[in-house]
């Protein structure tokens, strides 16, 4: 079965051009013209990827993503926007986006980002779950099963960061390595983007996010993940 991509774009010519090129890459494509239609088709189709314009009629793309994440949908989201300032990119990531591409863009770069997101989604779908400190991370369903009984959806970036931390448990992982492994060749304003993701992970998994026992900051370098909390006298 072909991977399904939902393109949400209110400019008809651009929407059709994107659809034509994605179909030429062997993907199945559906188009939504506004935010309200995007909500309906996202839930009906459950696509493998959503290409989501930010500036949309009726409901903007940021709000569409925010609402779908609140409903538990973990589909990767590639934001498209003529507004490409760093704070706008960060906001797109904060509401649950996985990538952000400013308009105008080069078609080969767009297609490469689409393929990267689809490939990473396929990899996480076949991954096992991981248990620590009473929590369970289900990579197949993109869900965190927390020790208090709550279930929280995880974005693709969050899953990728968690996977890297788990692979390197107990070791210091630099921000540069995280950027390279999780973002690849994609360019973002600064490594502070990573910090925002770690803040979110702490809110989910730490007993006290202000005093983390699992996701430690190693100042000036990066982070260290400790599945089992260390004794107080060993804290850095």
BAKOL-235009 format. One line per 5 residues: number of its first residue (from 1); their letters; for each residue x, y, z of C-alpha. Coordinates in steps of 0.05 Angstrom, whole numbers, padded with zeros to 5 digits, m for minus. Example, Ala and Ser with C-alpha at 12.3 -4.5 7.8 and 13.67 -1.06 7.14 Angstrom:
# residues 2
1> AS> 00246 m00090 00156 | 00273 m00021 00143 $
END
This chain:
# residues 236
1> XXXXX> 00000 00000 00000 | 00026 00069 m00018 | 00041 00117 00039 | m00015 00168 00045 | 00001 00243 00048 $
6> XXXXX> m00051 00296 00065 | m00033 00363 00034 | m00067 00422 00068 | m00058 00484 00024 | m00107 00539 00004 $
11> XXXXX> m00070 00560 m00059 | m00099 00514 m00113 | m00040 00517 m00160 | 00011 00502 m00105 | m00032 00447 m00075 $
16> XXXXX> m00038 00412 m00143 | 00036 00420 m00158 | 00054 00389 m00091 | 00004 00332 m00102 | 00031 00318 m00173 $
21> XXXXX> 00103 00315 m00149 | 00086 00272 m00089 | 00047 00223 m00132 | 00107 00220 m00180 | 00147 00196 m00119 $
26> XXXXX> 00098 00138 m00111 | 00055 00168 m00055 | m00020 00172 m00050 | m00044 00244 m00039 | m00107 00278 m00014 $
31> XXXXX> m00117 00354 m00012 | m00153 00397 00039 | m00165 00471 00025 | m00176 00500 00095 | m00166 00484 00168 $
36> XXXXX> m00235 00456 00182 | m00230 00409 00122 | m00161 00389 00146 | m00188 00366 00213 | m00241 00324 00179 $
41> XXXXX> m00195 00291 00129 | m00139 00279 00178 | m00186 00240 00223 | m00219 00203 00165 | m00156 00184 00128 $
46> XXXXX> m00105 00176 00185 | m00049 00192 00135 | 00024 00175 00142 | 00044 00248 00135 | 00010 00316 00136 $
51> XXXXX> 00039 00374 00096 | 00006 00433 00131 | 00005 00506 00109 | 00005 00554 00168 | m00037 00609 00138 $
56> XXXXX> m00105 00577 00123 | m00177 00600 00119 | m00225 00584 00177 | m00171 00554 00222 | m00096 00564 00216 $
61> XXXXX> m00048 00507 00211 | m00019 00516 00280 | m00088 00508 00312 | m00103 00448 00267 | m00039 00413 00292 $
66> XXXXX> m00052 00433 00364 | m00123 00403 00363 | m00102 00339 00329 | m00045 00328 00378 | m00094 00339 00435 $
71> XXXXX> m00137 00284 00405 | m00077 00237 00406 | m00059 00237 00331 | 00015 00227 00323 | 00021 00234 00247 $
76> XXXXX> 00084 00271 00227 | 00071 00343 00206 | 00113 00384 00157 | 00093 00457 00164 | 00097 00503 00103 $
81> XXXXX> 00096 00578 00114 | 00117 00644 00084 | 00131 00665 00155 | 00199 00635 00170 | 00226 00674 00229 $
86> XXXXX> 00259 00632 00283 | 00204 00645 00334 | 00152 00623 00284 | 00190 00559 00270 | 00196 00545 00344 $
91> XXXXX> 00121 00556 00353 | 00108 00505 00298 | 00151 00454 00334 | 00120 00472 00401 | 00049 00455 00378 $
96> XXXXX> 00072 00387 00353 | 00102 00397 00285 | 00160 00354 00263 | 00191 00398 00209 | 00182 00469 00183 $
101> XXXXX> 00197 00493 00112 | 00193 00566 00092 | 00162 00590 00027 | 00187 00596 m00026 | 00224 00530 m00024 $
106> XXXXX> 00262 00486 m00073 | 00222 00425 m00094 | 00280 00375 m00084 | 00288 00398 m00012 | 00213 00391 00000 $
111> XXXXX> 00212 00320 m00028 | 00274 00301 00012 | 00242 00325 00077 | 00178 00286 00060 | 00218 00222 00048 $
116> XXXXX> 00258 00232 00112 | 00195 00239 00154 | 00162 00179 00122 | 00225 00137 00131 | 00231 00155 00205 $
121> XXXXX> 00157 00140 00215 | 00166 00071 00184 | 00225 00057 00229 | 00189 00077 00294 | 00128 00035 00275 $
126> XXXXX> 00170 m00028 00278 | 00207 m00010 00341 | 00194 m00044 00408 | 00170 m00009 00471 | 00216 00014 00526 $
131> XXXXX> 00203 00013 00602 | 00235 00057 00655 | 00215 00083 00724 | 00144 00056 00716 | 00134 00089 00648 $
136> XXXXX> 00128 00055 00581 | 00145 00086 00514 | 00108 00051 00458 | 00146 00068 00394 | 00094 00032 00351 $
141> XXXXX> 00036 00075 00373 | 00077 00138 00388 | 00049 00139 00459 | 00077 00148 00529 | 00042 00105 00581 $
146> XXXXX> 00058 00142 00645 | 00063 00111 00714 | 00002 00150 00738 | m00041 00117 00685 | m00043 00174 00635 $
151> XXXXX> m00029 00164 00561 | 00006 00220 00523 | 00020 00224 00448 | 00092 00234 00428 | 00116 00271 00366 $
156> XXXXX> 00166 00241 00318 | 00221 00288 00343 | 00207 00268 00415 | 00210 00194 00397 | 00275 00204 00359 $
161> XXXXX> 00307 00241 00417 | 00283 00187 00466 | 00311 00133 00421 | 00379 00166 00420 | 00378 00176 00495 $
166> XXXXX> 00359 00103 00506 | 00415 00079 00460 | 00464 00122 00499 | 00435 00114 00569 | 00483 00138 00622 $
171> XXXXX> 00527 00174 00571 | 00531 00248 00555 | 00499 00264 00488 | 00519 00331 00458 | 00470 00379 00428 $
176> XXXXX> 00509 00374 00362 | 00499 00299 00361 | 00425 00306 00375 | 00418 00357 00319 | 00456 00311 00272 $
181> XXXXX> 00417 00248 00290 | 00348 00277 00297 | 00348 00336 00248 | 00401 00312 00199 | 00417 00364 00146 $
186> XXXXX> 00357 00407 00164 | 00377 00475 00190 | 00345 00506 00252 | 00361 00572 00287 | 00400 00543 00346 $
191> XXXXX> 00409 00483 00391 | 00360 00515 00440 | 00307 00480 00399 | 00330 00415 00431 | 00323 00446 00500 $
196> XXXXX> 00248 00458 00487 | 00238 00385 00470 | 00275 00362 00533 | 00231 00409 00575 | 00170 00373 00547 $
201> XXXXX> 00201 00304 00563 | 00215 00326 00634 | 00143 00348 00643 | 00120 00280 00621 | 00168 00233 00656 $
206> XXXXX> 00201 00269 00715 | 00170 00266 00785 | 00192 00339 00792 | 00211 00372 00726 | 00248 00427 00762 $
211> XXXXX> 00294 00375 00794 | 00303 00321 00741 | 00329 00252 00759 | 00325 00222 00689 | 00340 00276 00638 $
216> XXXXX> 00401 00313 00663 | 00431 00376 00634 | 00506 00373 00625 | 00521 00447 00621 | 00555 00471 00559 $
221> XXXXX> 00552 00402 00527 | 00484 00369 00523 | 00444 00317 00562 | 00450 00251 00598 | 00392 00202 00606 $
226> XXXXX> 00391 00160 00669 | 00334 00108 00670 | 00347 00092 00743 | 00356 00154 00786 | 00425 00162 00815 $
231> XXXXX> 00439 00172 00890 | 00440 00245 00910 | 00514 00246 00924 | 00527 00226 00852 | 00487 00283 00821 $
236> X> 00530 00332 00781 $
END
